[in-house]
Amino acid sequence: MPVNLSRLYFIHITAIAAGILSTYFPGMDILVALLYLLLIGFEARRAYQLPRWKQSLTALIWQAPGILWALILITSFNLMGVYEYAIFLLQFWFTPLLGVISLSGWYFYFDKPIYYYLLIYLPFISFLYYLGIASFMYPKTRFDFNQPSRISFIKPRDN
Amino acid sequence: MKSNSKTRLDKFALLLFPLLALVFYALLLNTNRTVFENPEAVMYLYIDNAAKGNFGYGNSIRYANDISFSGLEIGDIILGGYPDCAYGRFSHVAMYVGNGQVIEAFVDYGVHIRPIDHFRDYKEVCLLRVEAEPEIKEKAVEYAQSLQGKMFYALAFKPGERIWNCSKLIWRAYLEEGIDLDPSRDLWISPDIFYKSEQISIIRERGV
């Protein structure tokens, strides 16, 4: 689990750097966002052998900063004076997905653009995205008995 | 064989974004070498201030300044700033659209129209007039209004039309009408640039 988590953080933080720089080249930010979704999906797929609780914990710790800032915004709780900056921090955290989020413009709901609500829900959506793939998308080698698998208790019959 | 390709894929997954970031940085550097060599560029100002412990737009308490907004014309620019702002004297900029309203870009609202009164909250405030024909100013306002709902991102670079910040919105609105209010050719625009622009006159200001 620590390996999975370290990999997730490394990918996420380097994707933030790539995401910021990509916005200088319009369109590249969308490519970064798609690659990010693909890589997170790939990482989730790598975690298929972990028990469900470890998969959940990995996803939870990975999205902990986002969840914290989203909860501060939802509850208006000014934790250590962060409330005012929470939306900036949340947006910065989701820089890798900026290209996709920015496509949600033109719509307002209760005086705020859709992307504002999207940002608040994204930590939870990311959590479910990771968990969904980790739990339900097994790799093709699921019946490879040399590979660790949750269904490895099924052994080949001796003939 | 399979596990070899899996290991390679594992490594590739980790290397993809650092490599992409390097490629983007190299392209950025190559096309903007003069900006990187300019010690007065916005990014260096930000880094200097960050080193002093100043991040973001400063101490945002309500200062209730007493500036008068009377006599403002459509297309006038309003600057606001809090103490210890990381990117200059002013942290925010908007454009007057008439009827006591301004168009601006802010993180919670994206590009939107809002009453001008919130500029009373700033400690530093300045009203500017662009030296241009009223028709040009009206067209600049129309352009800015056509962007309502677009996304705000604090680090929005000059190129692109999906991601905006307050300064880029005003700069671009006038640029569409052939008026470049930024003589610095920087990667980003900061509100202070409007204050320094030669195509602008100061109507009145409060603060330092």
Interface residues (C-beta under 8 A of the other chain):
Chain A: R7 F10 I11 T14 A15 A17 A18 I20 L21 S22 T23 Y24 F25 P26 M28 D29 V32 L35 Y36 L39 F42 E43 R46 E84 Y85 I87 F88 Q91 F92 L98 G99 I101 S102 L103 S104 G105 W106 Y107 F108 D111 K112 P113 Y115 Y116 T141
Chain B: K2 L9 D10 A13 L14 L16 F17 P18 L20 A21 F24 Y25 L27 L28 G56 S60 V107 D108 Y109 G110 H112 Q148 G149 K150 M151 Y153 A154 L155 A156 F157 P159 G160 E161 R162 I163 L187
